[in-house]
Amino acid sequence: MTNLKHYFRKFGSTSRSPLLINVRQAWWAFVGGAIAILALEALSASMDAVLLMAPFGASCVLAFALPEAPLSQPRNIIGGHVITTLCGLFISHLFGYTIWSLALGVGIGIAAMMLTKTTHPPAGANPIIVITAASSWSFLFTPVLAGAIVIVCITLLYNNLFAHKKYPTFWV
């Protein structure tokens, strides 16, 4: 019983959120994220190819609101999306769409990102997308690789416009 009490005490906290409100940063993150999504959709239309997928919206949160974070770096954005998509494709082609394949795809994707130092939380959704849509191997290149590269390029160009920012903080 003591262990159970100790366990549930961990759920409580007296700490407050360390996040600060900065209206100026929020504005510039809004603009950067909007530009990236607009570019992905405009390129999709001009190339007659899909470059946009839901996890890219979450990638923009990291890339433009927290560009200095390790999970926001080019290696993580591109590598995380590619690795988890590969995991999803392998599982999908081996087992099809089942509750177990979804769980396995996400779990393997998380472990693979951690082992390759490419952890990028938005990419954790990729195996779910791949498996539920029964995506083909081409999904790895369009929208995943192409879209992730576009986001990184826009993040590089945009965030380095500001004197107080430097992106990326690391490549490898």
Backbone hydrogen bonds, N-H to C=O, Kabsch-Sander energy under -0.5 kcal/mol:
donor,donor_aa,acceptor,acceptor_aa,energy
5,K,1,M,-2.1
6,H,2,T,-2.6
7,Y,3,N,-2.3
8,F,4,L,-2.3
9,R,5,K,-1.9
10,K,6,H,-0.9
10,K,7,Y,-0.8
11,F,8,F,-1.3
12,G,9,R,-1.3
22,N,20,L,-0.6
26,A,22,N,-2.5
27,W,23,V,-2.4
28,W,24,R,-2.3
29,A,25,Q,-2.4
30,F,26,A,-2.4
31,V,27,W,-2.3
32,G,28,W,-2.4
33,G,29,A,-2.8
34,A,30,F,-2.5
35,I,31,V,-2.5
36,A,32,G,-2.3
37,I,33,G,-2.3
38,L,34,A,-2.5
39,A,35,I,-2.8
40,L,36,A,-2.4
41,E,37,I,-2.3
42,A,38,L,-2.8
43,L,39,A,-2.9
44,S,40,L,-2.0
45,A,41,E,-2.2
46,S,42,A,-2.3
47,M,43,L,-2.3
48,D,44,S,-0.9
49,A,44,S,-1.9
51,L,49,A,-0.6
56,F,53,M,-1.9
57,G,54,A,-1.8
58,A,54,A,-0.9
59,S,55,P,-2.0
60,C,56,F,-1.8
61,V,57,G,-1.2
62,L,58,A,-1.6
63,A,59,S,-2.9
64,F,60,C,-2.4
65,A,61,V,-2.3
66,L,61,V,-0.7
66,L,62,L,-1.4
69,A,66,L,-1.6
72,S,69,A,-1.9
73,Q,70,P,-1.2
76,N,73,Q,-0.7
77,I,73,Q,-2.6
78,I,74,P,-2.6
79,G,74,P,-0.6
79,G,75,R,-1.6
80,G,76,N,-1.8
81,H,77,I,-1.5
82,V,78,I,-2.5
83,I,79,G,-2.9
84,T,80,G,-2.1
85,T,81,H,-1.7
86,L,82,V,-2.4
87,C,83,I,-2.3
88,G,84,T,-2.4
89,L,85,T,-2.8
90,F,86,L,-2.7
91,I,87,C,-2.4
92,S,88,G,-2.7
93,H,89,L,-2.6
94,L,90,F,-1.8
95,F,91,I,-3.2
96,G,91,I,-0.6
96,G,92,S,-1.9
98,T,96,G,-0.8
102,L,98,T,-2.0
103,A,99,I,-1.9
104,L,100,W,-2.8
105,G,101,S,-2.8
106,V,102,L,-2.3
107,G,103,A,-2.6
108,I,104,L,-3.0
109,G,105,G,-2.1
110,I,106,V,-2.6
111,A,107,G,-2.3
112,A,108,I,-2.9
113,M,109,G,-2.3
114,M,110,I,-2.3
115,L,111,A,-2.6
116,T,112,A,-1.4
117,K,114,M,-0.9
118,T,113,M,-2.7
119,T,113,M,-0.5
123,A,120,H,-2.1
124,G,121,P,-1.9
125,A,122,P,-1.5
126,N,123,A,-1.5
129,I,125,A,-2.0
130,V,126,N,-2.9
131,I,127,P,-2.7
132,T,128,I,-2.5
133,A,129,I,-1.9
134,A,130,V,-0.6
134,A,131,I,-0.7
135,S,130,V,-2.2
139,F,136,S,-1.7
140,L,137,W,-1.5
141,F,138,S,-1.2
142,T,138,S,-2.6
144,V,139,F,-1.7
145,L,140,L,-2.2
146,A,141,F,-2.3
147,G,143,P,-2.7
148,A,144,V,-2.6
149,I,145,L,-2.3
150,V,146,A,-2.1
151,I,147,G,-2.3
152,V,148,A,-2.3
153,C,149,I,-2.7
154,I,150,V,-2.5
155,T,151,I,-2.5
156,L,152,V,-2.7
157,L,153,C,-2.5
158,Y,154,I,-3.1
159,N,155,T,-2.2
160,N,156,L,-1.3
161,L,158,Y,-1.7
162,F,159,N,-1.1
165,K,162,F,-1.6
